[in-house]
Amino acid sequence: MVERTTCCVVGGSPAGMVLGLLLARAGVEVTVLEKHEDFLHDFRGDTVHPATLQLLDELGLGERFARLPQTRITDVVLPDGAGGVRRIGDFGALRRWGVRHPYVAIVPQWDLLNLLADAARAEPSFRLETGTAVTSLIRERGRVAGVRYRTSGPGGGKGEIRADLTVVCNGRNSVLPAAAGLGVTEFEVPFDTWWFRLSRRAGEQVEQLTRRPGRGRFAIVIPREGYFQIGYVARKGTDSRLRARGIDAFRRDVAELLPEYADRVGELVSMDDVKLLDVRLNRRRRWHVEGLLCIGDAAHAMSPVGGVGINLAVQDAVATATLLAGRLQRGAVRGADLARIRRRRLPSLLLVQALQRIMHADLAGPLGSGRQAGPAGWIMTAAQWSPILRTLAVYLVGVGLRPERAPASARRGVTPEEQFVA
């Protein structure tokens, strides 16, 4: 079966769903292909930063989002390498800088994606196809002309979608950028993260992103509705050794790092309950070829430090819709138009990745190998004692160097005074 659309979006990620919604509201025919049957997948990123919260307001979705189960984080603390923690970020201070939502919302990603999908389905030019895995690119006359896919389920089969533009948003493990010949620059990352969950009991409150240091490892505690999502951070390449030690040894490690939760480590039945995130930090040297554009993690894999991956990916999507919706309507998207997306987004990306590399070298890496924080510990000290630096740091993480605003065609019920005053 061969189908036709104006824009084919590969991946029902936050970037993919935001792009699909924005383009559809501009009247562009758009089809989003998601390989899973639904969005219910654990251990995806769940942080929604102030810039994304502002975008939801601009799209008329802020009130619906506020009704979702969520935890709001105002403080960021990090281990100091000496058994304690330091407060290095205060999102609440952003209110004085004109930011409407001075916090990070922790929301199950599937709830966010379902909200975006419901809003997009109200647009006649939008289509979401789940259970549809893209297998390869279609090339014609020196450009990408669409994709081939395979559907799941009893009636599954193969098909093709021809498109004026294919946008790849299906994550860091996507094979499509390499298939398109887009090279990548990788940066060394000294640690990996293992995710698992422990129950969250009535009355247990967490208002800060908490990191607990230990010998050669540390833990990240993220509050979720009904449970805690725990990240166990240790030296990269130790997954096989960790699993060989077995679940009993892992429970002892968790109890040592998080003694307040020691009474529930038995909820980890086997090492199958512990999921490895192979932490990567990279960026594509180009984001496009003729007929194809990569955004989000497909263009730049981010470290979990700061939880900024979703925010950057969504900002990529907004920039893409802003610059390309009109050209897609006229059927006139060229390679030069696609190159503008990377040029527009690159300064923000370079800044955030530079900050992440500093944190890798001077905090996460040394802690993961059992050493003290590195020579840039002065950065943490300065942030701890300087309110301006703390506020600037969380502004760059939560809002960004260049926050993208929803294009006029996508806005619903927003007045000028409700914008950022930054």
C-alpha positions as CSV (number, residue, x, y, z in Angstrom):
1,M,0.0,0.0,0.0
2,V,1.3,3.4,-1.0
3,E,0.0,6.5,0.8
4,R,0.7,10.2,0.5
5,T,1.1,13.1,3.0
6,T,2.8,16.5,3.0
7,C,4.9,15.8,6.2
8,C,5.7,12.4,7.6
9,V,6.9,12.6,11.2
10,V,8.7,9.4,12.3
11,G,8.2,8.9,16.1
12,G,5.4,9.8,18.5
13,S,7.9,11.4,20.9
14,P,7.3,14.8,22.6
15,A,9.0,16.5,19.6
16,G,7.1,14.4,17.1
17,M,3.7,15.1,18.7
18,V,4.3,18.8,19.2
19,L,5.5,19.1,15.6
20,G,2.4,17.2,14.3
21,L,0.1,19.4,16.3
22,L,1.6,22.7,15.2
23,L,1.7,21.8,11.6
24,A,-1.8,20.5,11.6
25,R,-3.1,23.7,13.2
26,A,-1.4,25.5,10.3
27,G,-3.4,23.4,7.9
28,V,-0.5,21.2,6.8
29,E,-1.3,17.6,6.1
30,V,0.8,15.6,8.6
31,T,1.1,11.9,9.5
32,V,2.9,10.7,12.7
33,L,4.2,7.1,12.7
34,E,4.7,5.6,16.2
35,K,6.1,2.0,16.3
36,H,4.4,1.2,19.7
37,E,0.7,0.5,20.0
38,D,0.5,3.2,22.7
39,F,2.6,5.6,24.7
40,L,2.7,3.5,27.9
41,H,6.5,2.9,28.2
42,D,8.3,3.2,31.5
43,F,11.5,5.1,32.2
44,R,11.0,7.7,29.6
45,G,11.9,11.3,30.4
46,D,9.2,12.9,32.5
47,T,10.5,16.4,33.2
48,V,8.5,19.3,31.7
49,H,10.4,22.5,32.0
50,P,9.1,26.1,32.2
51,A,9.6,26.8,28.5
52,T,7.4,23.8,27.6
53,L,4.8,24.7,30.2
54,Q,4.6,28.2,28.6
55,L,4.2,26.6,25.2
56,L,1.3,24.5,26.5
57,D,-0.4,27.7,27.7
58,E,0.1,29.2,24.3
59,L,-1.5,26.2,22.6
60,G,-4.5,26.4,25.0
61,L,-3.5,23.2,26.8
62,G,-2.2,24.6,30.0
63,E,-5.3,24.0,32.1
64,R,-5.6,20.4,30.8
65,F,-2.0,19.8,31.6
66,A,-2.4,21.2,35.1
67,R,-5.0,18.6,35.8
68,L,-2.6,15.7,35.1
69,P,-1.1,13.9,38.1
70,Q,2.2,15.6,38.7
71,T,4.9,16.7,41.1
72,R,6.4,20.2,40.9
73,I,10.1,20.6,41.6
74,T,11.5,24.0,42.7
75,D,14.9,23.1,44.0
76,V,17.9,21.3,42.5
77,V,20.5,19.8,44.8
78,L,23.6,17.9,43.9
79,P,26.1,15.8,45.9
80,D,29.2,17.6,46.9
81,G,31.5,14.5,46.8
82,A,32.0,14.7,50.6
83,G,28.8,12.9,51.7
84,G,26.6,16.0,51.6
85,V,24.5,17.9,49.1
86,R,24.5,21.5,47.9
87,R,21.5,23.5,46.6
88,I,22.6,24.9,43.2
89,G,19.3,25.7,41.6
90,D,16.1,27.5,42.7
91,F,13.4,27.5,40.0
92,G,11.1,29.5,42.2
93,A,13.4,32.5,41.7
94,L,12.4,32.6,38.0
95,R,9.1,34.2,38.9
96,R,11.1,37.5,39.4
97,W,12.4,37.1,35.9
98,G,8.8,37.0,34.4
99,V,8.6,33.2,34.0
100,R,5.0,32.1,34.5
101,H,5.8,28.5,35.6
102,P,8.8,28.7,37.9
103,Y,9.2,24.9,38.4
104,V,9.8,21.7,36.7
105,A,6.7,19.4,36.4
106,I,7.3,15.7,36.8
107,V,4.6,14.1,34.7
108,P,4.4,10.6,33.2
109,Q,5.4,11.1,29.6
110,W,2.5,9.0,28.3
111,D,0.1,11.5,29.9
112,L,1.8,14.4,28.1
113,L,1.8,12.5,24.8
114,N,-1.8,11.5,25.1
115,L,-2.8,15.2,25.8
116,L,-0.9,16.3,22.7
117,A,-2.4,13.5,20.6
118,D,-5.9,14.3,21.7
119,A,-5.4,18.0,20.8
120,A,-3.9,17.0,17.4
121,R,-6.7,14.6,16.5
122,A,-9.1,17.6,16.6
123,E,-7.3,18.9,13.5
124,P,-8.6,17.5,10.2
125,S,-5.2,17.4,8.6
126,F,-3.6,15.3,11.4
127,R,-3.2,11.5,11.4
128,L,-1.5,9.3,14.0
129,E,-0.6,5.7,13.1
130,T,0.5,3.6,16.0
131,G,2.0,0.1,15.8
132,T,3.8,1.3,12.7
133,A,7.6,0.9,12.6
134,V,9.6,2.6,9.9
135,T,12.0,0.2,8.3
136,S,13.8,2.3,5.6
137,L,13.9,5.5,3.6
138,I,12.6,6.0,0.1
139,R,15.0,7.8,-2.2
140,E,14.1,9.3,-5.5
141,R,16.1,11.7,-7.7
142,G,18.7,12.4,-5.1
143,R,16.3,13.2,-2.2
144,V,14.4,11.4,0.5
145,A,10.8,11.0,-0.8
146,G,9.2,9.1,2.2
147,V,9.5,5.9,4.2
148,R,8.7,2.3,4.2
149,Y,7.0,0.8,7.2
150,R,5.8,-2.4,8.8
151,T,2.7,-2.6,11.0
152,S,2.3,-4.8,14.0
153,G,-0.6,-7.0,15.1
154,P,-2.5,-9.9,13.5
155,G,-3.3,-7.9,10.4
156,G,0.2,-6.4,10.1
157,G,1.8,-5.7,6.8
158,K,4.1,-3.5,4.9
159,G,3.5,-0.1,3.2
160,E,5.0,3.1,2.0
161,I,4.3,6.8,2.7
162,R,5.4,9.4,0.2
163,A,6.0,12.8,1.7
164,D,7.3,16.2,0.7
165,L,9.3,16.2,4.0
166,T,10.2,13.4,6.4
167,V,11.1,14.5,10.0
168,V,12.9,12.0,12.2
169,C,12.0,12.3,15.9
170,N,12.3,8.7,17.0
171,G,15.2,9.0,19.4
172,R,18.9,8.5,19.9
173,N,18.7,4.9,18.7
174,S,17.1,5.7,15.4
175,V,18.8,4.1,12.4
176,L,17.4,6.7,9.9
177,P,20.0,9.5,10.4
178,A,22.9,7.1,9.6
179,A,20.9,5.7,6.7
180,A,20.6,9.2,5.4
181,G,24.4,9.6,5.7
182,L,24.3,12.1,8.6
183,G,27.5,11.8,10.6
184,V,27.7,12.3,14.4
185,T,30.2,13.7,16.9
186,E,30.3,11.7,20.1
187,F,31.4,13.1,23.5
188,E,32.8,10.9,26.2
189,V,30.4,10.1,29.0
190,P,31.9,8.6,32.2
191,F,28.7,7.0,33.6
192,D,25.5,5.0,32.8
193,T,22.2,5.1,34.6
194,W,20.1,2.1,35.8
195,W,16.4,3.0,36.3
196,F,14.0,1.2,38.6
197,R,11.0,2.1,40.7
198,L,10.1,1.9,44.4
199,S,6.7,2.5,46.0
200,R,5.9,6.0,47.2
201,R,3.8,5.9,50.3
202,A,1.1,8.3,51.4
203,G,2.5,11.6,52.8
204,E,6.0,11.1,51.3
205,Q,6.8,14.5,49.7
206,V,9.8,15.5,47.6
207,E,10.1,19.1,46.4
208,Q,13.6,18.8,45.0
209,L,15.5,16.7,42.5
210,T,17.6,14.7,45.0
211,R,20.9,13.1,44.3
212,R,22.5,10.9,46.9
213,P,26.3,10.2,46.8
214,G,27.9,6.9,47.7
215,R,31.1,5.0,47.1
216,G,31.6,5.0,43.4
217,R,28.0,5.6,42.7
218,F,25.0,7.9,43.5
219,A,21.3,7.8,43.2
220,I,18.7,10.1,41.7
221,V,15.2,10.2,43.3
222,I,12.4,11.5,41.0
223,P,9.0,11.6,42.6
224,R,6.2,10.1,40.5
225,E,2.5,9.6,41.2
226,G,2.4,6.5,43.5
227,Y,6.1,5.7,43.3
228,F,9.6,6.9,43.1
229,Q,11.6,6.6,39.9
230,I,15.2,5.9,41.0
231,G,18.3,6.3,38.9
232,Y,21.3,4.4,40.0
233,V,24.4,6.1,38.5
234,A,27.7,4.3,38.3
235,R,30.7,4.0,36.0
236,K,30.0,3.4,32.3
237,G,30.6,-0.2,31.1
238,T,29.8,-1.9,34.4
239,D,26.3,-3.3,33.5
240,S,27.5,-6.9,33.1
241,R,29.4,-6.8,36.4
242,L,26.3,-5.2,38.2
243,R,24.1,-8.0,36.9
244,A,26.5,-10.7,37.7
245,R,26.5,-9.6,41.3
246,G,22.8,-10.3,41.4
247,I,19.7,-8.7,42.9
248,D,20.6,-9.2,46.5
249,A,23.8,-7.2,46.1
250,F,22.0,-4.5,44.2
251,R,19.3,-4.2,47.0
252,R,22.1,-3.7,49.5
253,D,23.6,-0.9,47.3
254,V,20.2,0.8,47.1
255,A,19.6,0.5,50.9
256,E,23.0,2.0,51.6
257,L,22.4,5.0,49.2
258,L,18.8,5.5,50.2
259,P,18.4,4.2,53.8
260,E,14.9,5.8,54.1
261,Y,13.7,3.4,51.4
262,A,15.6,0.4,52.7
263,D,12.3,-1.2,53.9
264,R,11.1,-1.6,50.3
265,V,14.1,-2.7,48.3
266,G,12.5,-6.1,48.3
267,E,10.1,-4.8,45.7
268,L,13.0,-5.4,43.2
269,V,12.4,-9.0,42.4
270,S,15.2,-9.5,39.9
271,M,17.7,-7.6,37.8
272,D,15.1,-7.6,35.1
273,D,13.4,-4.8,37.1
274,V,16.5,-2.6,36.6
275,K,16.7,-1.0,33.2
276,L,20.0,0.2,31.7
277,L,20.2,3.6,30.1
278,D,23.3,3.8,28.0
279,V,24.0,7.5,28.5
280,R,25.2,9.2,25.4
281,L,26.0,12.8,24.5
282,N,26.4,13.6,20.8
283,R,25.2,15.8,18.0
284,R,24.8,15.4,14.3
285,R,27.2,17.4,12.2
286,R,24.2,18.0,9.8
287,W,20.6,17.6,10.6
288,H,19.2,17.3,7.1
289,V,19.5,16.0,3.6
290,E,17.1,16.9,0.8
291,G,13.7,15.8,1.9
292,L,14.6,14.8,5.5
293,L,15.2,16.6,8.8
294,C,16.3,15.2,12.2
295,I,15.3,16.9,15.4
296,G,15.4,16.1,19.1
297,D,17.4,13.1,20.2
298,A,17.7,11.9,16.6
299,A,19.8,15.1,16.0
300,H,21.5,15.4,19.4
301,A,21.4,12.8,22.2
302,M,21.4,14.5,25.6
303,S,22.7,13.3,29.0
304,P,20.0,13.0,31.7
305,V,21.9,15.7,33.7
306,G,19.4,18.5,34.1
307,G,16.6,16.5,32.4
308,V,16.7,18.9,29.5
309,G,16.3,16.4,26.6
310,I,12.5,16.8,26.3
311,N,12.6,20.6,26.5
312,L,15.3,20.9,23.8
313,A,13.4,18.5,21.6
314,V,10.2,20.4,21.9
315,Q,11.9,23.6,21.2
316,D,13.4,22.0,18.0
317,A,9.8,21.1,17.0
318,V,8.5,24.6,17.5
319,A,11.3,26.1,15.5
320,T,10.6,23.6,12.7
321,A,6.9,24.4,12.5
322,T,7.6,28.1,12.7
323,L,10.1,28.1,9.8
324,L,8.6,25.4,7.6
325,A,4.8,25.4,7.9
326,G,4.3,28.1,5.2
327,R,6.8,26.4,2.8
328,L,5.1,23.0,3.3
329,Q,1.8,24.5,2.4
330,R,3.3,25.8,-0.8
331,G,5.2,22.6,-1.4
332,A,8.5,24.4,-1.6
333,V,10.8,23.0,1.1
334,R,14.4,23.0,0.1
335,G,17.6,21.9,1.8
336,A,18.5,25.5,2.5
337,D,15.2,25.8,4.5
338,L,16.1,22.7,6.5
339,A,19.6,24.0,7.3
340,R,18.0,27.0,9.0
341,I,16.6,24.8,11.7
342,R,20.0,23.7,12.9
343,R,21.4,27.2,12.7
344,R,18.6,28.5,14.8
345,R,18.8,25.8,17.4
346,L,22.6,25.3,17.6
347,P,23.5,28.0,20.1
348,S,21.1,26.7,22.7
349,L,22.3,23.2,22.1
350,L,26.0,24.0,22.3
351,L,25.4,25.9,25.6
352,V,23.5,23.0,27.3
353,Q,25.9,20.3,26.1
354,A,28.8,22.4,27.3
355,L,27.2,22.6,30.8
356,Q,26.5,18.9,30.7
357,R,30.1,18.1,29.8
358,I,31.3,20.2,32.7
359,M,29.0,18.3,35.1
360,H,30.2,15.0,33.7
361,A,33.9,15.9,34.1
362,D,33.7,17.6,37.5
363,L,30.9,15.9,39.3
364,A,29.2,12.8,37.8
365,G,32.4,11.2,36.6
366,P,34.4,11.6,39.7
367,L,31.5,10.5,41.9
368,G,30.8,7.5,39.7
369,S,34.4,6.4,40.1
370,G,34.6,7.0,43.8
371,R,36.6,10.2,43.7
372,Q,35.8,13.7,45.0
373,A,34.3,16.4,42.8
374,G,36.8,17.8,40.2
375,P,38.6,21.1,39.9
376,A,35.4,22.9,38.7
377,G,33.9,22.4,42.1
378,W,34.1,26.2,42.4
379,I,31.2,26.3,40.0
380,M,29.0,24.5,42.5
381,T,30.3,26.7,45.3
382,A,29.6,29.9,43.4
383,A,26.1,28.7,42.5
384,Q,25.5,27.8,46.1
385,W,26.4,31.2,47.5
386,S,25.3,33.4,44.6
387,P,21.5,33.7,44.1
388,I,22.0,35.4,40.7
389,L,24.2,32.5,39.4
390,R,21.6,30.0,40.7
391,T,18.8,31.8,39.0
392,L,20.8,32.1,35.7
393,A,21.7,28.4,35.8
394,V,18.1,27.3,36.2
395,Y,16.9,29.9,33.6
396,L,19.3,28.4,31.0
397,V,18.2,24.9,31.8
398,G,14.5,25.6,32.2
399,V,13.9,28.3,29.7
400,G,16.9,28.3,27.4
401,L,19.1,30.7,25.5
402,R,16.4,31.3,22.9
403,P,12.9,30.0,24.0
404,E,10.7,29.3,21.0
405,R,7.1,30.6,21.0
406,A,4.2,28.9,19.4
407,P,3.5,30.2,15.9
408,A,0.4,32.4,15.5
409,S,-1.5,29.7,13.6
410,A,-1.2,27.3,16.6
411,R,-2.1,29.7,19.5
412,R,-5.4,29.4,21.4
413,G,-6.6,32.0,23.8
414,V,-3.3,33.7,24.7
415,T,-3.0,37.4,25.3
416,P,0.3,39.3,24.7
417,E,0.7,40.0,28.4
418,E,0.8,36.2,29.1
419,Q,4.1,35.8,27.2
420,F,7.6,35.5,28.8
421,V,9.0,38.8,30.0
422,A,12.6,37.7,29.9
